[in-house]
Amino acid sequence: MNLAQLPVGDTARVVTLSVSIDLAQRLVALGLRRDSVITVLRRGWLGGPLQLRVGGTEIMLRRAAAQQIEIIAIDMQTKAQTATQAPTEMNPAEVIP
Amino acid sequence: MKRIALVGMPNTGKSTLFNRLTGGTARVANWPGLTVELACSRILLGAQMVQVFDLPGIYDLTGGAEDEQVAQRFLSEASLDAVVLVLNACQLDRQLALALQLKALGAPLVICLNMHDEAKRAGISIDVAALSAALDAPVQLLSAKYGHGLAECKKAIEGIFSQPAQKIDFSHIPHTANSANLHAREKQLFERCVQQAPTLNEGATARLDRLVLHPWLGLPLFILMMLALFQLTYAIGTPLQDLLEAGLTWFKDSALLPATASLPSFWQGIIVSGLFDGVSTVLTFAPIIFLFFCLMSVIEDSGYFARAAFMMDGLMSRMGLDGRGFVMLMMGFGCNVPAIMGTRVIRDHKARLLTMLTIPFSLCSARLQIFLFLSGALFSPTHAPWVVLSLYLASILIAMLTAVLFKAKFKSNEPFALELPPYRLPLLTHIWRRGWGEARDFLRLATTMIVLGVVLVWLLTNFPNPQHSYAAIISDFLAPVLRPIGIESTLSIALIFGFVAKEVVLGALSVITGHEGAALATQLSHTLDPVSAYSFMLFSLIYIPCISAIAAIKKESKSNLYTVFSMTWSLGLAWMVSFVFYQSARLLGF
């Protein structure tokens, strides 16, 4: 599964970054690395970029680049656990536009 | 003298700290071999004079982006007594690597954990002592925006002046993209020194985003914001401009004209109508540029700019531009000059050049005056609004066509992943400083060119004499070129005036025809028909915006070749579009 396929509001773990070296370096610096946990907050209209959250940072990334990022969706059970830990306001499911 | 540099990622408040340290007294300085100017200032720290450099924000010490290379080059060539690393305290999970890297290179490091106030609100607590011990460098909590922790930061910087100054050797640094080891250490350090609430308390930003980036509300909101920006700029700017103009006219009438009365008319003309009017042209731009950048600073600092770029990126990426370019194009509808200067947010040089190529086609408010007048004079009240609307559409289409045509030539190499910072309240001093700084830079860099342009146009239109001037000779000479697009000689002289500023075109027309206002409208409706009038408007829309815009293009691109290219493309395209329009309209029997 790649990052562009991840439904809005879902969380996943990054497996590989097969983007160009320059972009990989930028993403790594922005916190998007192997094993980092990433949430899709929103998709831009007209095939626009994705709004992602990684750690303490929110970034926008074009879909073409997102397709080159392999991920594993974090299953519902783990997500439920994180959701109970989090204050209810921050439940990622709520951020769906 | 001691020398220190501020280093940090974008959006860490590095420049805010710089302004706090220096009291906003920055000068731009050229470092030998660097293409980019660095902000630099001298301050008194304890008993020592210290030269402070603000390096461009960098994501990575090994990165290939222009800014990153500038920073690397500076760090490897300048002997530094201290490297002040500014980190965003909310994003230590990904920013500590920079500290580890710099430490490994042996930099005399002082670490400032900025935006401490935000981190505290987000429930992040940082073990400063442990971090300092692990990095073997002083670490200081800071809120540069509010000035908290500033004194301690200064002390920490002074504290490491006992070490000898050094250059940083980049020759053995491993590429970060492959250095899993570095990030493993970063993660370990982060987990050891930073405690964080299970999720960041970002409720306000998430809630605002739901509205601002709403699939249906987002766009109208963006348009509303842009309209508000124009309206505010002009609502405040126009009275300021009027005041300035009144003052300049007063000076001209009561001091300059009497003082030059004894001079031969040539010299009086060149001083009053050339030099002085040229300086007036530049000065009347200053309030607009000042206000525009004050508001721009609000939009950028608040975090809205990144959201606008997010919304428009899907559309713009197809044309080789990006969302930021669209915002600038929109700004161009107010005035091209600050919009061209504003493309500086696009860090990639080529992407910036492409955006700058499109902005002169934005139908600015000065051109709108001409179009409103001409469409009112030559079209019926029911048709006139559609004429103006069609010109707006033409403006957008031509800008986009230009981008599509040249996107292969100006291909961006920028890795496109932008940070969307949380919404923040902009700081008044920062807004003021930005507006003032941009206006000052514009005056400094564009004045000569604009004044020369105005003097040249004055010479052209007044010599050998106003009735048979060089401008008239040129327009006769150009007649074979302009007749096929329906532009007669009176109008082509007006186009030469339009080179100075589109605001003077109507004035020039009334001087040339000897009629003003309604009389000018009647006069024009006798000599022009709607087809040639529309052709003239199309030409005015597309050919060179004004001397100030050209000066801005030259200032920002730092290239004569590019400036000439941009002008040539505009002129050529203007002729082609008008030709196609005029000839096909005539062929169709209009």
Interface residues (C-beta under 8 A of the other chain):
Chain A: S20 I21 D22 L23 A24 Q25 R26 L27 V28 A29 L30 G31 L32 R33 R34 L41 R42 G44 W45 L46 G47 G48 P49 Q51 V54 G55 G56 T57 E58 I59 M60 L61 R62 A65 T82 Q85 A86 P87 E89 M90 V95 P97
Chain B: M9 Y59 D60 T62 G63 G64 A65 N88 C90 Q91 L92 D93 R94 A97 A122 I124 H175 T176 A177 A180 H183 P198 T199 L200 N201 E202 G203 T205 A206 D209 R210 L213 H214 P215 G218 A306 A309 F310 M311 M312 D313 G314 L315 S317 N413 P415 F416 A417 L418 E419 L420 P421 P422
